[in-house]
Amino acid sequence: MGTAIHLQAIAGSRDNILGALAYVTIIPAIVFLLVEPFRRSRFIRFHAFQCIFLVISMLTLGLALKLVFGVLLLVPLFGQLMVLLIPVIISMGCLILWIVLMVKALQGEAFKVPFIGELAERQAKVA
């Protein structure tokens, strides 16, 4: 009985580490969805999908902000200040979110980002 609990703890900690690694870049997330031993774990699949959806969301947000910045640059002082401040604030928020997601994955939690987490959870259940 003690060995079974120990093996479950090892498997759980492995999944936790791999779930956190899914957030390092998009490449491990894609690999975890394609390679057989990892794609069987719903926990790893959830974090991999959430990472991929977050990257897609951030790229979309970046494109939208480029359009907004084009308009803001037309406003003399205030617009230019906003073009400098908004990316810094958004980058800091993204960094904090990424750290929180990695820590939560290491702790064995499937912390869901609003909307994106629900999509990731649905995709993790399908496979």
NORVENUR-V810225 format. One record per pair of residues at least 24 apart in sequence whose C-alpha atoms are under 10 Angstrom apart, sorted by the first residue. I is the first residue (numbers start at 1). J is the second residue. D is the distance in Angstrom with one decimal. If there is no record, write none. Layout:
I&J&D + I&J&D
This chain:
12&43&9.5 + 12&106&9.8 + 12&107&9.8 + 12&108&7.5 + 13&105&9.8 + 13&106&7.6 + 13&107&8.5 + 13&108&7.6 + 14&44&9.7 + 14&106&9.2 + 14&108&9.9 + 15&41&7.5 + 15&42&9.4 + 15&43&7.0 + 15&44&6.2 + 15&45&10.0 + 15&105&8.6 + 15&106&8.4 + 15&108&7.9 + 16&43&8.0 + 16&44&7.7 + 16&47&9.7 + 16&102&9.1 + 16&103&9.3 + 16&104&8.7 + 16&105&5.4 + 16&106&4.6 + 16&107&6.6 + 16&108&5.3 + 16&109&8.2 + 16&110&9.7 + 17&44&9.1 + 17&102&8.8 + 17&103&9.6 + 17&105&7.2 + 17&106&5.6 + 17&107&8.9 + 17&108&8.7 + 18&43&9.2 + 18&44&6.5 + 18&45&9.8 + 18&47&8.8 + 18&48&9.2 + 18&102&9.8 + 18&105&8.4 + 18&106&8.4 + 19&43&6.9 + 19&44&4.8 + 19&45&7.9 + 19&46&8.1 + 19&47&5.4 + 19&48&7.0 + 19&51&9.7 + 19&101&9.3 + 19&102&7.6 + 19&103&9.8 + 19&104&9.2 + 19&105&5.5 + 19&106&7.1 + 19&107&9.8 + 19&108&8.4 + 19&109&9.5 + 19&110&9.0 + 20&44&8.6 + 20&47&7.5 + 20&48&9.0 + 20&51&9.8 + 20&98&9.6 + 20&99&9.3 + 20&100&9.9 + 20&101&7.3 + 20&102&4.5 + 20&103&7.1 + 20&104&7.9 + 20&105&5.0 + 20&106&5.8 + 20&107&9.2 + 20&108&9.2 + 21&47&9.0 + 21&48&8.8 + 21&51&10.0 + 21&102&7.5 + 21&105&8.8 + 21&106&9.1 + 22&46&9.6 + 22&47&6.3 + 22&48&5.2 + 22&49&8.8 + 22&50&8.9 + 22&51&6.7 + 22&52&8.9 + 22&101&9.9 + 22&102&8.4 + 22&105&9.3 + 23&47&7.4 + 23&48&7.3 + 23&49&9.8 + 23&50&8.6 + 23&51&5.6 + 23&52&8.6 + 23&54&9.5 + 23&55&9.6 + 23&98&7.0 + 23&99&8.9 + 23&101&7.6 + 23&102&6.5 + 23&105&9.2 + 24&51&8.8 + 24&98&8.5 + 24&99&9.7 + 24&102&8.3 + 25&51&8.1 + 25&52&9.0 + 25&55&9.0 + 26&51&6.7 + 26&52&6.2 + 26&53&9.7 + 26&54&9.6 + 26&55&7.4 + 26&56&9.9 + 27&51&9.9 + 27&52&9.2 + 33&124&9.5 + 33&127&9.4 + 39&124&9.1 + 39&127&8.0 + 40&124&9.6 + 40&127&8.1 + 41&124&8.8 + 41&125&10.0 + 41&127&9.7 + 42&121&8.7 + 42&123&9.5 + 42&124&5.6 + 42&125&6.8 + 42&126&9.4 + 42&127&8.3 + 43&105&8.8 + 43&108&8.4 + 43&109&8.7 + 43&110&7.0 + 43&121&9.1 + 43&124&7.8 + 43&125&9.7 + 44&105&9.0 + 44&110&9.4 + 44&124&8.4 + 45&120&8.1 + 45&121&8.5 + 45&123&8.0 + 45&124&5.2 + 45&125&8.6 + 45&127&8.6 + 46&110&7.4 + 46&111&9.7 + 46&112&9.2 + 46&117&8.1 + 46&118&9.6 + 46&119&9.2 + 46&120&5.5 + 46&121&5.6 + 46&122&8.5 + 46&123&7.4 + 46&124&5.0 + 46&125&8.3 + 47&101&8.6 + 47&102&9.2 + 47&105&7.6 + 47&109&9.9 + 47&110&7.4 + 47&111&8.8 + 47&112&9.1 + 47&117&8.8 + 47&120&7.5 + 47&121&8.7 + 47&124&8.6 + 48&120&8.1 + 48&124&8.8 + 49&116&8.9 + 49&117&8.5 + 49&119&8.2 + 49&120&5.0 + 49&121&8.0 + 49&122&9.5 + 49&123&7.1 + 49&124&7.2 + 50&101&9.6 + 50&110&9.8 + 50&111&9.7 + 50&112&8.0 + 50&113&8.0 + 50&116&6.4 + 50&117&5.9 + 50&118&8.8 + 50&119&7.7 + 50&120&5.0 + 50&121&8.0 + 50&123&9.3 + 50&124&9.3 + 51&98&9.1 + 51&101&9.1 + 51&116&9.1 + 51&117&9.4 + 51&120&8.6 + 52&116&9.6 + 52&120&8.8 + 53&115&9.9 + 53&116&6.3 + 53&117&8.6 + 53&119&8.2 + 53&120&7.4 + 54&94&9.6 + 54&98&9.5 + 54&113&8.7 + 54&116&6.9 + 54&117&9.1 + 54&120&9.7 + 57&116&8.6 + 58&90&9.8 + 58&94&8.6 + 61&90&9.9 + 62&87&9.0 + 62&90&9.7
